[in-house]
Amino acid sequence: MKALPIVRGLLSYVPGFERWRSRGTGGSDSARYCYAVWMRHLVKAAESGLDTSPRTVAELGPGDSLGLGLAALLSGARRFVALDVIEHAATETNLRVLAELERLFAQRSPIPDDREFPEIGPDLDSYEFPHHLLSDERLAQSLEERRVAQIRDSTARPQRGESMIRYVAGWSDRAILEEASVDMLCSQAVLEHVQDLSGVYRAIARWLRPGGFASHQIDLRSHGLSADWNGHWAISRPVWRLIVGRRRYLLNRAPCSVHLDHIRGSGLIPRSGVRQHRVSAVRRRQLAAPYRGISDEDLETSGLFVQAQRPVDQ
Ligand SMILES: C[S@@+](CC[C@H](N)C(=O)[O-])C[C@H]1O[C@@H](n2cnc3c(N)ncnc32)[C@H](O)[C@@H]1O
């Protein structure tokens, strides 16, 4: 058991500490990272037979920039909505990322692979630029000069009525988005942090239009809170409470099958699900009480990529 996470949890009770400590969320302040993530969700959607020309794209937990959504807009989406619990993404960063994304699309750059970003899932069979999805004809329209200027303007002034972008930081109510208004909702390394998993999965299902789909990469590892990749399932409830402290979000510790159950329970139909496996670093007898009944498969699942669709007739 590491001591530092407990110290951090205790420090979170000190007024102002969390804001002061904030050091970014992962990688989305890099355009190449956002490009790599967007392309993975898009390529996988094609493999699952899902719509790869979504009009309205939403993202849960964009983190340090709105780059995934900007990549979606440059690919032809008309509208992007980002929901986070904290405002991590600054306009200046978004504009820089947009300029770099424009270059990546213009050059039809290959998708950054697992050597450049070993932490980004899911793996793809090919990292070539996906010409079959983003044809020259499609990109001639989506990257047309006036359209890109509109995306730039929307990025600079997302609060304007005609902006193609809506960024809500501090959302908590599912009424924040209209029912059946989203074609594709992505999240990358977010759902392992969400506290109200049932409420959020139900909200996602409600926001999707019939036939629309959600695309999630979920990192089920301990995020450095324990020495072992799955040591967080061996931490007792009282100690976990100390580690969490008053942080705005940390980990919900839900194993893979809990996410899959929530997805099915929300009425969505999983179209593809790839479990990322890793040998368990903890023995079954070391597990904390709430995790003793975990299946062998869950115990060895370190990540999940899943795409799930709202039935067309709903
Ligand atoms: C590890 S970061 C990932 C950021 C980004 N998606 C990336 O790939 O770098 C987790 C993000 O989830 C957000 N988050 C946590 N709980 C959330 C919730 N209930 N709804 C939306 N976002 C949430 C955090 O504020 C943060 O932006």
The ligand as an SDF file (V2000), in Angstrom:
LIG
                    3D

 27 29  0  0  0  0  0  0  0  0999 V2000
   -8.1420   11.0290  -17.1330 C   0  0  0  0  0  0  0  0  0  0  0  0
   -9.0180   12.4140  -17.7050 S   0  0  0  0  0  0  0  0  0  0  0  0
   -9.2200   12.0260  -19.4300 C   0  0  0  0  0  0  0  0  0  0  0  0
   -9.2920   13.2620  -20.2720 C   0  0  0  0  0  0  0  0  0  0  0  0
   -9.3230   13.0090  -21.7780 C   0  0  0  0  0  0  0  0  0  0  0  0
  -10.5010   12.3030  -22.1690 N   0  0  0  0  0  0  0  0  0  0  0  0
   -8.0820   12.2950  -22.2470 C   0  0  0  0  0  0  0  0  0  0  0  0
   -8.2010   11.2820  -22.9420 O   0  0  0  0  0  0  0  0  0  0  0  0
   -6.9730   12.7630  -21.9100 O   0  0  0  0  0  0  0  0  0  0  0  0
  -10.6430   12.1980  -17.0350 C   0  0  0  0  0  0  0  0  0  0  0  0
  -11.6150   13.2940  -17.4090 C   0  0  0  0  0  0  0  0  0  0  0  0
  -12.9280   12.8880  -16.9750 O   0  0  0  0  0  0  0  0  0  0  0  0
  -13.5710   14.0140  -16.4040 C   0  0  0  0  0  0  0  0  0  0  0  0
  -14.6760   13.5290  -15.5850 N   0  0  0  0  0  0  0  0  0  0  0  0
  -14.6710   12.9140  -14.3900 C   0  0  0  0  0  0  0  0  0  0  0  0
  -15.9150   12.6340  -13.9890 N   0  0  0  0  0  0  0  0  0  0  0  0
  -16.7420   13.0540  -14.9740 C   0  0  0  0  0  0  0  0  0  0  0  0
  -18.1600   13.0670  -15.1690 C   0  0  0  0  0  0  0  0  0  0  0  0
  -19.0040   12.5770  -14.2550 N   0  0  0  0  0  0  0  0  0  0  0  0
  -18.6590   13.6200  -16.3110 N   0  0  0  0  0  0  0  0  0  0  0  0
  -17.8210   14.1350  -17.2410 C   0  0  0  0  0  0  0  0  0  0  0  0
  -16.4800   14.1510  -17.1120 N   0  0  0  0  0  0  0  0  0  0  0  0
  -15.9550   13.6300  -15.9960 C   0  0  0  0  0  0  0  0  0  0  0  0
  -12.4510   14.7440  -15.6960 C   0  0  0  0  0  0  0  0  0  0  0  0
  -12.7570   16.0600  -15.3350 O   0  0  0  0  0  0  0  0  0  0  0  0
  -11.3490   14.6420  -16.7650 C   0  0  0  0  0  0  0  0  0  0  0  0
  -11.5060   15.6490  -17.7200 O   0  0  0  0  0  0  0  0  0  0  0  0
  1  2  1  0
  2  3  1  0
  2 10  1  0
  3  4  1  0
  4  5  1  0
  5  6  1  0
  5  7  1  0
  7  8  2  0
  7  9  1  0
 10 11  1  0
 11 12  1  0
 11 26  1  0
 12 13  1  0
 13 14  1  0
 13 24  1  0
 14 15  1  0
 14 23  1  0
 15 16  2  0
 16 17  1  0
 17 18  1  0
 17 23  2  0
 18 19  1  0
 18 20  2  0
 20 21  1  0
 21 22  2  0
 22 23  1  0
 24 25  1  0
 24 26  1  0
 26 27  1  0
M  CHG  2   2   1   9  -1
M  END
$$$$
